[in-house]
Amino acid sequence: MSKSQQSFQKKEKEKKRLKKRKEKLEKKQARKAQKEENGVDDMIAYVDENGNPTDTPPDPTKKKKIKTEDIEISVPKKEKVQTDIIHHGKVEFFNTTKGYGFIKDNETKESHFVHINGCLDEIADGDKVSFELERGAKGMNAVKVKKE
């Protein structure tokens, strides 16, 4: 006669598997009993007037009325920047062959790009000019440039 194919290790694995299955079933039944015992009321959470979660319902006397017009769900619109302000500055660099240069603002000491198409008068390096600013692709550009 041949020996049984089940070894000691196989028997132990089978016992562990059955034990796990039994524990899992017991946990499932315990959760089911707990769920039936508590009901829906224990699962509800409330939010107090400060936005913190709590298990007691809010006090209706502390309720605030909010108008729907006051609620903003998007980014607020930017205020329009006035570009009609005339700035004064000095031409730092201007290349007449390529048709562009830079003007340094007297007040802010910022350097602004200027193109030949934005000039009303012919300008050269060192000229004092007045100009307006306009948003360009890479920052503020000087437009309507006039010699002073």
KEKE-3310 file (N, C-alpha, C; in steps of 0.2 Angstrom, whole numbers, plus 5000, padded with zeros to 4 digits):
npx = (5004:5002:5008:4999:4995:4994:5004:5011:5013:5004:4992:4993:4992:4979:4972:4975:4969:4956:4953:4956:4945:4934:4936:4935:4921:4915:4919:4912:4898:4898:4900:4888:4878:4882:4879:4865:4861:4865:4860:4854:4855:4867:4877:4877:4884:4887:4890:4897:4895:4908:4913:4918:4917:4904:4894:4882:4867:4866:4863:4848:4846:4858:4859:4864:4859:4863:4865:4863:4869:4880:4889:4904:4910:4921:4936:4939:4936:4949:4953:4953:4968:4974:4980:4982:4990:5002:5019:5036:5053:5069:5078:5087:5093:5093:5091:5091:5092:5087:5075:5070:5071:5075:5067:5070:5060:5058:5052:5049:5060:5061:5064:5057:5052:5052:5046:5049:5037:5028:5032:5030:5038:5055:5067:5082:5097:5098:5089:5076:5060:5042:5029:5016:5010:5008:5001:5011:5017:5028:5028:5027:5025:5032:5022:5016:5026:5035:5046:5053)
npy = (4994:5011:5027:5040:5055:5067:5077:5082:5096:5100:5097:5106:5119:5118:5118:5131:5139:5136:5140:5154:5157:5155:5165:5176:5175:5176:5189:5196:5193:5200:5213:5215:5213:5224:5234:5233:5236:5249:5258:5271:5284:5285:5286:5298:5314:5330:5348:5361:5379:5384:5376:5364:5346:5337:5327:5332:5340:5356:5372:5380:5393:5400:5401:5407:5418:5418:5426:5421:5428:5433:5423:5417:5406:5406:5412:5429:5443:5452:5469:5482:5488:5504:5510:5522:5531:5543:5540:5545:5544:5538:5534:5520:5511:5509:5501:5505:5498:5486:5489:5490:5493:5499:5507:5517:5519:5534:5536:5523:5516:5505:5495:5495:5487:5493:5495:5499:5501:5506:5519:5537:5547:5549:5540:5540:5533:5539:5549:5559:5554:5553:5541:5528:5513:5496:5480:5466:5451:5447:5455:5472:5484:5498:5511:5523:5532:5547:5560:5572)
npz = (5000:4997:5003:5012:5003:5009:5018:5034:5034:5024:5030:5041:5034:5029:5041:5045:5035:5036:5049:5047:5038:5047:5057:5049:5045:5058:5061:5051:5054:5067:5063:5056:5066:5074:5065:5064:5077:5080:5069:5058:5063:5071:5061:5056:5054:5059:5056:5064:5068:5066:5056:5060:5062:5071:5083:5087:5083:5074:5082:5079:5081:5079:5066:5050:5038:5021:5006:4989:4979:4985:4985:4978:4965:4957:4951:4956:4946:4938:4941:4930:4923:4921:4906:4900:4906:4905:4903:4907:4901:4897:4882:4883:4874:4857:4842:4826:4814:4816:4822:4836:4854:4870:4884:4898:4912:4921:4934:4940:4936:4928:4914:4898:4883:4867:4851:4833:4827:4837:4839:4837:4834:4827:4836:4846:4854:4871:4870:4878:4881:4880:4884:4883:4891:4886:4887:4882:4873:4881:4892:4898:4885:4878:4870:4858:4858:4860:4856:4868)
capx = (5000:5006:5007:4994:4998:4994:5009:5010:5013:4998:4987:4993:4990:4972:4969:4975:4964:4949:4953:4955:4938:4930:4937:4932:4914:4913:4919:4906:4892:4899:4898:4881:4875:4883:4875:4858:4860:4866:4855:4857:4857:4874:4881:4876:4889:4885:4895:4895:4896:4915:4915:4921:4912:4902:4889:4876:4864:4867:4858:4844:4846:4864:4859:4865:4856:4867:4862:4866:4873:4887:4893:4908:4913:4926:4941:4936:4938:4954:4952:4956:4973:4974:4986:4982:4994:5009:5026:5042:5059:5075:5080:5093:5096:5088:5094:5087:5092:5082:5069:5068:5075:5072:5066:5070:5055:5061:5049:5050:5067:5060:5066:5052:5053:5049:5047:5048:5029:5025:5035:5027:5044:5061:5071:5089:5100:5099:5083:5070:5053:5035:5026:5011:5012:5003:5003:5013:5018:5033:5028:5024:5029:5031:5019:5015:5033:5036:5052:5051)
capy = (5000:5017:5031:5045:5060:5073:5078:5086:5103:5102:5097:5113:5124:5117:5120:5138:5141:5135:5145:5161:5158:5155:5171:5181:5174:5179:5197:5198:5193:5205:5219:5215:5214:5231:5239:5233:5238:5256:5261:5276:5290:5285:5287:5305:5319:5337:5353:5367:5386:5385:5371:5358:5340:5336:5323:5335:5344:5363:5376:5384:5401:5403:5400:5414:5419:5420:5428:5417:5433:5434:5417:5417:5400:5406:5417:5436:5446:5457:5476:5485:5493:5510:5510:5528:5535:5544:5539:5549:5540:5540:5528:5516:5507:5508:5498:5507:5493:5480:5492:5489:5495:5499:5514:5516:5524:5539:5535:5516:5514:5499:5495:5493:5486:5497:5493:5505:5502:5510:5526:5542:5551:5545:5541:5537:5532:5545:5554:5559:5552:5551:5535:5524:5506:5491:5473:5463:5444:5445:5460:5478:5487:5506:5512:5530:5535:5554:5564:5578)
capz = (5000:4996:5009:5010:5000:5014:5023:5040:5032:5020:5035:5045:5030:5028:5047:5046:5030:5039:5055:5044:5036:5052:5060:5044:5046:5064:5060:5047:5058:5072:5060:5054:5072:5076:5061:5066:5084:5079:5065:5054:5067:5073:5056:5054:5057:5058:5055:5068:5065:5064:5051:5063:5063:5078:5082:5089:5078:5075:5085:5074:5083:5077:5059:5047:5031:5016:4999:4984:4975:4988:4984:4971:4965:4952:4952:4955:4940:4939:4940:4924:4924:4917:4902:4897:4910:4901:4907:4905:4902:4893:4878:4885:4868:4851:4836:4820:4808:4818:4824:4842:4859:4877:4887:4906:4915:4926:4940:4942:4934:4925:4907:4894:4876:4862:4844:4829:4825:4842:4839:4833:4831:4827:4842:4846:4861:4875:4870:4883:4878:4884:4881:4886:4892:4884:4889:4876:4874:4886:4898:4896:4880:4877:4863:4857:4860:4857:4859:4872)
cpx = (5004:5004:5002:4998:4998:5000:5007:5009:5006:4992:4987:4991:4982:4969:4969:4970:4957:4948:4952:4948:4933:4930:4934:4924:4911:4913:4913:4900:4892:4897:4891:4877:4876:4879:4868:4856:4860:4861:4858:4859:4864:4879:4881:4881:4886:4891:4893:4896:4903:4917:4918:4915:4911:4896:4882:4873:4865:4861:4854:4845:4852:4865:4860:4862:4861:4864:4866:4870:4880:4892:4897:4911:4919:4931:4938:4940:4943:4951:4956:4962:4973:4980:4986:4987:5001:5015:5031:5048:5064:5077:5087:5097:5091:5092:5089:5087:5087:5075:5066:5073:5072:5072:5066:5065:5059:5058:5050:5057:5067:5061:5060:5054:5049:5051:5046:5041:5026:5028:5032:5032:5050:5065:5078:5091:5101:5093:5078:5064:5048:5032:5020:5013:5006:5006:5005:5014:5023:5033:5025:5028:5027:5028:5017:5021:5034:5042:5049:5055)
cpy = (5006:5022:5037:5051:5067:5072:5082:5094:5105:5102:5104:5119:5124:5120:5128:5142:5141:5140:5152:5162:5158:5162:5177:5181:5177:5186:5200:5198:5198:5212:5220:5216:5221:5236:5239:5236:5246:5260:5267:5282:5290:5287:5294:5310:5326:5342:5359:5373:5387:5381:5365:5352:5339:5331:5325:5339:5351:5366:5380:5391:5404:5402:5407:5413:5421:5421:5424:5422:5434:5428:5417:5410:5400:5412:5424:5439:5452:5464:5478:5490:5498:5510:5517:5533:5537:5544:5543:5544:5542:5533:5526:5514:5507:5506:5500:5502:5488:5483:5491:5492:5495:5506:5513:5521:5528:5537:5528:5513:5507:5500:5492:5492:5491:5495:5499:5507:5506:5517:5531:5546:5546:5546:5538:5536:5539:5550:5553:5559:5552:5545:5532:5517:5501:5484:5469:5455:5443:5451:5466:5481:5494:5507:5520:5534:5542:5557:5570:5584)
cpz = (5000:5002:5007:5008:5004:5019:5029:5038:5028:5025:5039:5041:5029:5035:5047:5041:5033:5045:5052:5042:5041:5056:5055:5045:5052:5064:5056:5051:5064:5069:5058:5060:5075:5072:5063:5072:5083:5075:5061:5058:5070:5068:5053:5057:5055:5058:5059:5065:5063:5059:5054:5063:5070:5077:5085:5084:5079:5079:5080:5075:5080:5069:5055:5040:5026:5009:4994:4979:4978:4987:4977:4971:4959:4954:4951:4949:4942:4937:4934:4926:4919:4913:4899:4900:4905:4905:4904:4906:4897:4889:4880:4878:4863:4845:4830:4815:4810:4820:4831:4847:4866:4880:4894:4908:4921:4933:4943:4941:4931:4917:4903:4887:4872:4855:4839:4827:4831:4843:4835:4830:4831:4833:4842:4853:4865:4875:4875:4879:4883:4880:4885:4886:4889:4885:4882:4878:4880:4892:4895:4891:4880:4870:4864:4860:4856:4860:4863:4871)
residu = (MET:SER:LYS:SER:GLN:GLN:SER:PHE:GLN:LYS:LYS:GLU:LYS:GLU:LYS:LYS:ARG:LEU:LYS:LYS:ARG:LYS:GLU:LYS:LEU:GLU:LYS:LYS:GLN:ALA:ARG:LYS:ALA:GLN:LYS:GLU:GLU:ASN:GLY:VAL:ASP:ASP:MET:ILE:ALA:TYR:VAL:ASP:GLU:ASN:GLY:ASN:PRO:THR:ASP:THR:PRO:PRO:ASP:PRO:THR:LYS:LYS:LYS:LYS:ILE:LYS:THR:GLU:ASP:ILE:GLU:ILE:SER:VAL:PRO:LYS:LYS:GLU:LYS:VAL:GLN:THR:ASP:ILE:ILE:HIS:HIS:GLY:LYS:VAL:GLU:PHE:PHE:ASN:THR:THR:LYS:GLY:TYR:GLY:PHE:ILE:LYS:ASP:ASN:GLU:THR:LYS:GLU:SER:HIS:PHE:VAL:HIS:ILE:ASN:GLY:CYS:LEU:ASP:GLU:ILE:ALA:ASP:GLY:ASP:LYS:VAL:SER:PHE:GLU:LEU:GLU:ARG:GLY:ALA:LYS:GLY:MET:ASN:ALA:VAL:LYS:VAL:LYS:LYS:GLU)
# end
